[in-house]
Amino acid sequence: MKELFVVEPVCHRMEHVPFNAALLQTLTCAYPGRKISFFGECSHVDNLVEFLPVEISRIIRWHKVVIPGRRLCPYDRFRQERVLVSRLEQAGLGGKCSQLIVSCGTSTIIWAIKLSGGYWRRSFACQVVLHGLLSSLAGWRSKNPLRRLVDLRGALTRFNRKNIQFVVLEEHIEDALLALLPQLRPYVEEIDHPVVSLTGNSGSEALPGGRVCFGFLGLATKSKGFHAFVEIASSIKEEFGDKAEFRAIGKIPQYEPCSVDLSCLDMPPALEQLPRREYEKRLEGVHYLVFPYSEEHYLLTASGALLDAVAFSKPIVASRINLFTQLKQAGGSVIFADDKKSFLAVIRQLIYHFNREQYLQQSQGMETVSRQRAPENLALDVQQRWKTS
């Protein structure tokens, strides 16, 4: 029976734990009875084991490995990832029956795989999930031939064989990727972003004093819409005072110190990665999540924060971009806003007319999407679309 080797070469600690948990659950549903080995950074593995249901975590073989640091140059990263691929081969990858799944693909891990003997012998099938690094394809590109060879575009387009697939997590990302690189069509496969349904306070009641709570999820950076969220919060708090509450649930990254006044926020972002339980606790009681995203940033990138919105059945107020229009088409509860003025107008109406029954209906719309993207429902897509040889 074919053995699955799943490797996370990028994420530390809690980064992408909900996604990797959902991916592992999807694989256990798609390939019941198969051996699954997961290779990841020590604290990431510990968080995954804690996050997953016991009946899932106990059937997975866990391997704690050294992965490259975030700030390494591409050469040093590639060198360490070659060692990681060698570790996988020593554990059995490339044997008679094996399949490799990379849960977050980078240019260097793709090259490390393509330069392995097992890849050229086609002794294993390989799926590389292009989770959040595709945005570089649409940006500036060096004219240096060597740099162009090793960048993401070079890694994706050179030396592809029938045993490799690049997996994207939303239909609109597949469309955008193939518009940029049509030669990848035989090697690209799309599945919906899997979701592990989570329980918590549904937020169906207004907070004490009749307050309605709005939240922002994820990294507090300008490119992810945090500055726009703070501007919206400032205007609403000035108008409504304590009738509205604004929470930023996430952290301020060290590489982008916050440059805006956060005094309007009832809960400012943390300076360090929040423990998952604390993150979920802060999310409880939030009624609506606000996503003032730009199309430019999310044209080729899936959103982990949106994954949490779906998992917790939180209705959203969002920009009118493909990421959210497809969610709306799937039955999700999305209220669109096109600019700051319309965001303010939508939020004013939600405060003025908050209604428990209507809110529960909106939450149920997100529950519908959560069920559609549950591991047991995506398992058939994986069985049918992912190559196993």
URZIZI-V40799 format. One record per residue. N is the residue number from 0. RES is the residue in one letter. OMEGA is omega as a letter, one per 30 degrees, with the letter a starting at -180 (NA if undefined). NEAR is the number of other C-alpha atoms within 8 Angstrom. D_LAST is the distance of its C-alpha to the last C-alpha in whole Angstrom. Layout:
n res omega near d_last
N RES OMEGA NEAR D_LAST
N RES OMEGA NEAR D_LAST
This chain:
n res omega near d_last
0 M a 4 12
1 K l 8 10
2 E a 11 12
3 L l 12 12
4 F a 14 14
5 V a 12 16
6 V l 11 18
7 E a 12 21
8 P a 14 23
9 V a 9 25
10 C l 11 27
11 H l 9 30
12 R a 10 32
13 M a 12 32
14 E l 7 30
15 H l 8 28
16 V l 11 28
17 P l 9 28
18 F a 10 25
19 N l 10 23
20 A l 12 24
21 A l 13 23
22 L a 10 20
23 L l 8 20
24 Q l 11 21
25 T l 14 19
26 L l 12 16
27 T l 12 18
28 C a 10 19
29 A a 11 16
30 Y a 8 14
31 P l 7 18
32 G a 5 18
33 R l 10 15
34 K l 10 16
35 I l 12 16
36 S l 12 18
37 F l 12 20
38 F a 13 21
39 G l 15 24
40 E a 15 28
41 C a 11 30
42 S l 9 32
43 H l 14 29
44 V l 14 28
45 D a 8 31
46 N l 11 31
47 L l 11 28
48 V l 9 29
49 E a 7 32
50 F a 9 31
51 L l 9 28
52 P a 7 30
53 V a 7 30
54 E l 6 28
55 I a 10 25
56 S a 9 26
57 R l 7 27
58 I l 8 23
59 I l 10 22
60 R a 9 22
61 W l 8 24
62 H l 9 24
63 K a 9 27
64 V l 9 26
65 V l 8 28
66 I a 11 27
67 P l 10 29
68 G a 7 32
69 R a 5 32
70 R l 4 35
71 L l 8 33
72 C a 6 33
73 P a 7 30
74 Y a 6 30
75 D l 8 31
76 R l 12 28
77 F a 12 25
78 R l 8 27
79 Q l 10 27
80 E l 14 23
81 R l 11 22
82 V l 8 24
83 L l 11 22
84 V l 11 18
85 S l 8 20
86 R l 8 21
87 L l 10 17
88 E l 9 16
89 Q l 7 20
90 A l 6 19
91 G l 8 15
92 L a 13 13
93 G l 12 11
94 G a 8 12
95 K a 5 10
96 C l 10 9
97 S a 15 8
98 Q a 15 8
99 L l 13 10
100 I l 12 13
101 V a 13 16
102 S l 13 18
103 C a 12 21
104 G l 13 20
105 T l 9 22
106 S a 13 23
107 T l 12 23
108 I l 12 20
109 I l 12 18
110 W l 11 20
111 A l 12 19
112 I a 10 15
113 K l 9 16
114 L l 8 18
115 S a 9 16
116 G a 6 15
117 G l 10 12
118 Y a 13 11
119 W l 9 13
120 R a 6 11
121 R l 9 8
122 S l 13 8
123 F l 16 6
124 A a 13 5
125 C l 13 8
126 Q l 13 11
127 V l 14 14
128 V l 13 17
129 L a 14 20
130 H a 12 23
131 G a 10 26
132 L a 9 26
133 L a 11 26
134 S a 12 30
135 S a 8 30
136 L a 8 29
137 A a 7 32
138 G l 6 34
139 W l 5 36
140 R a 5 34
141 S l 7 35
142 K l 6 36
143 N a 6 36
144 P a 7 33
145 L l 6 31
146 R l 9 31
147 R l 12 30
148 L a 9 27
149 V l 12 26
150 D a 9 27
151 L l 11 24
152 R l 11 25
153 G a 11 24
154 A a 13 21
155 L a 10 19
156 T a 9 20
157 R l 6 20
158 F l 5 17
159 N l 8 14
160 R a 5 11
161 K a 6 9
162 N l 12 6
163 I l 12 9
164 Q l 13 11
165 F a 11 15
166 V l 12 16
167 V a 14 20
168 L l 14 22
169 E a 12 24
170 E a 10 24
171 H l 11 27
172 I l 13 25
173 E l 13 23
174 D a 8 26
175 A a 10 27
176 L a 10 24
177 L l 11 24
178 A l 7 27
179 L a 8 27
180 L a 8 24
181 P l 8 24
182 Q l 7 21
183 L a 10 19
184 R a 8 18
185 P a 5 15
186 Y a 10 14
187 V l 11 16
188 E a 11 15
189 E l 10 18
190 I l 12 19
191 D l 9 22
192 H a 9 24
193 P a 12 23
194 V l 14 27
195 V a 11 28
196 S a 10 31
197 L l 6 34
198 T l 5 38
199 G l 7 41
200 N a 6 44
201 S l 11 44
202 G a 9 47
203 S l 8 48
204 E l 5 52
205 A l 12 53
206 L l 9 54
207 P a 5 58
208 G l 6 60
209 G a 7 58
210 R l 12 56
211 V a 14 52
212 C l 14 50
213 F a 13 47
214 G l 14 44
215 F a 14 42
216 L l 9 39
217 G a 9 37
218 L a 10 38
219 A a 15 42
220 T a 12 41
221 K a 8 43
222 S l 8 39
223 K l 11 38
224 G a 13 42
225 F a 13 44
226 H l 10 47
227 A l 10 47
228 F a 12 47
229 V l 13 50
230 E l 8 52
231 I a 11 51
232 A a 11 52
233 S a 10 55
234 S a 9 56
235 I l 12 56
236 K l 12 57
237 E a 7 60
238 E a 6 61
239 F l 8 60
240 G a 8 60
241 D l 7 59
242 K l 10 58
243 A l 13 55
244 E a 12 53
245 F a 13 50
246 R l 15 47
247 A a 12 45
248 I a 15 42
249 G a 14 40
250 K l 13 41
251 I a 14 43
252 P a 11 41
253 Q a 5 42
254 Y l 4 41
255 E l 7 43
256 P a 7 46
257 C a 7 48
258 S a 4 51
259 V l 6 52
260 D a 6 54
261 L a 7 53
262 S l 5 56
263 C a 10 55
264 L l 13 52
265 D l 8 53
266 M a 8 50
267 P l 9 49
268 P l 11 45
269 A l 10 45
270 L l 7 45
271 E l 7 42
272 Q l 8 39
273 L l 9 40
274 P a 7 39
275 R a 7 37
276 R l 6 40
277 E l 8 42
278 Y a 11 40
279 E l 9 40
280 K l 7 43
281 R l 10 44
282 L l 9 42
283 E a 10 44
284 G l 10 47
285 V l 14 46
286 H a 13 46
287 Y l 11 44
288 L a 14 42
289 V a 11 43
290 F l 11 40
291 P a 12 42
292 Y l 12 39
293 S l 11 39
294 E a 8 36
295 E a 5 36
296 H a 11 35
297 Y l 12 32
298 L a 12 31
299 L a 12 28
300 T l 12 28
301 A a 12 27
302 S l 8 30
303 G l 9 30
304 A l 8 34
305 L l 7 33
306 L l 10 30
307 D l 8 33
308 A l 13 36
309 V a 14 33
310 A a 14 33
311 F l 11 37
312 S l 13 38
313 K l 14 40
314 P a 15 41
315 I l 12 41
316 V a 15 43
317 A l 13 41
318 S a 13 41
319 R l 9 40
320 I a 9 37
321 N a 9 33
322 L a 11 32
323 F l 11 35
324 T l 9 35
325 Q l 9 32
326 L l 11 33
327 K a 10 36
328 Q l 7 34
329 A l 7 32
330 G a 10 36
331 G a 14 36
332 S a 11 40
333 V l 11 40
334 I a 8 43
335 F l 8 43
336 A a 12 46
337 D a 8 46
338 D a 7 48
339 K a 9 50
340 K a 6 53
341 S l 9 51
342 F l 12 49
343 L a 11 52
344 A l 8 53
345 V a 11 50
346 I l 8 51
347 R a 9 55
348 Q l 9 54
349 L l 9 52
350 I a 11 55
351 Y a 6 58
352 H l 6 56
353 F a 10 54
354 N a 6 53
355 R a 9 52
356 E l 6 51
357 Q a 7 49
358 Y l 10 47
359 L l 9 46
360 Q l 8 45
361 Q l 11 43
362 S l 13 41
363 Q l 9 40
364 G l 13 38
365 M l 17 36
366 E l 12 35
367 T l 10 34
368 V l 13 32
369 S l 14 31
370 R l 9 30
371 Q a 8 28
372 R l 12 26
373 A a 14 26
374 P a 15 23
375 E l 10 23
376 N l 9 23
377 L a 14 20
378 A a 12 18
379 L l 9 17
380 D l 9 17
381 V l 11 14
382 Q a 9 12
383 Q a 6 13
384 R a 7 12
385 W l 10 9
386 K l 10 6
387 T l 8 4
388 S NA 8 0
